[in-house]
């Protein structure tokens, strides 16, 4: 895993989306990147690999892999729950940050409470 998470294509896409759509400077909140880094260590994958596993080739097109999306949805929920010492609000922020990373990279994913 690279030391500089800013170098990953998917992190650059995420940050560009945050700037464009939310008018926020993601670098002003270092917790975002720290959360993604901790999640990547948790699942043993690099950010670009996570997004790639959520996609599948269909002919000449890339489509969302339901299997990959479900896998990472479950992993996010698991990661949220194991967040040590975090309040319910902090755990929700963690999940929201990680789902935002996926969403800004074209992988639509909802919070589990919205799926019930």
C-alpha positions in Angstrom: 0.0 0.0 0.0 1.3 3.4 -0.9 2.2 5.8 1.9 0.7 8.7 0.1 -3.0 7.9 -0.3 -3.4 11.0 -2.4 -1.6 9.2 -5.2 -4.4 6.7 -5.7 -6.6 7.5 -8.7 -9.8 6.7 -6.8 -8.8 9.0 -3.9 -8.2 11.8 -6.4 -11.6 11.1 -7.9 -13.2 11.1 -4.5 -11.5 14.4 -3.5 -12.4 16.1 -6.8 -16.1 15.0 -6.3 -16.1 16.4 -2.8 -14.7 19.7 -4.0 -17.1 19.9 -7.0 -20.3 18.7 -5.5 -20.0 19.7 -1.8 -17.7 22.7 -2.2 -15.5 21.4 0.7 -11.8 21.0 0.9 -11.2 17.4 1.9 -7.7 18.1 3.0 -9.1 20.4 5.7 -10.5 17.2 7.4 -7.7 14.7 7.7 -10.1 12.2 9.4 -11.5 11.4 5.9 -8.2 10.0 4.6 -7.4 8.4 7.9 -10.7 6.6 7.9 -10.1 5.3 4.4 -6.6 4.2 5.2 -7.8 2.3 8.3 -10.6 0.7 6.3 -8.1 -0.4 3.6 -5.9 -1.9 6.3 -9.0 -3.6 7.7 -9.9 -5.3 4.4 -6.3 -5.7 3.2 -6.9 -3.8 -0.1 -5.8 -0.6 -1.7 -8.4 2.0 -2.6 -8.2 1.4 -6.3 -8.6 -2.3 -5.7 -11.8 -1.8 -3.7 -13.4 0.1 -6.5 -12.2 -2.4 -9.1 -13.8 -5.2 -7.1 -17.1 -3.3 -7.2 -17.1 -3.3 -11.0 -17.4 -6.1 -13.6 -17.0 -6.2 -17.3 -20.1 -6.8 -19.4 -19.1 -6.9 -23.1 -17.2 -3.6 -23.6 -18.8 -1.8 -20.7 -18.0 -1.7 -17.0 -21.0 -2.3 -14.7 -21.5 -2.4 -11.0 -20.8 -5.8 -9.5 -23.6 -6.6 -7.0 -21.4 -9.1 -5.3 -18.6 -6.6 -4.8 -21.0 -3.8 -3.7 -22.6 -6.2 -1.2 -19.2 -7.3 0.1 -18.0 -3.8 0.7 -21.3 -2.7 2.1 -21.0 -5.5 4.7 -17.4 -4.7 5.3 -18.2 -1.0 6.0 -20.9 -2.0 8.4 -18.5 -4.4 10.1 -15.8 -1.7 10.3 -18.3 0.8 11.7 -19.3 -1.6 14.4 -15.8 -2.4 15.5 -14.7 1.2 15.7 -13.3 1.2 19.2 -14.4 3.9 21.6 -16.5 5.7 19.0 -19.9 7.2 19.9 -22.8 6.1 17.7 -22.4 9.5 15.8 -18.7 8.8 15.2 -19.4 5.3 13.9 -22.1 6.8 11.6 -19.5 9.4 10.3 -17.1 6.6 9.6 -19.7 4.7 7.5 -20.7 7.9 5.7 -17.1 8.7 4.8 -16.5 5.2 3.4 -19.8 5.1 1.5 -19.0 8.6 0.1 -15.7 7.2 -1.2 -17.5 4.5 -3.1 -20.3 6.9 -4.3 -17.8 9.5 -5.7 -16.2 6.6 -7.6 -19.5 5.6 -9.2 -20.5 2.8 -6.8 -23.9 3.6 -5.4 -24.4 2.2 -1.9 -26.9 3.0 0.8 -26.6 3.0 4.6 -27.9 -0.3 6.0 -30.8 1.5 7.9 -32.1 2.7 4.6 -32.2 -0.8 3.2 -34.6 -2.2 5.8 
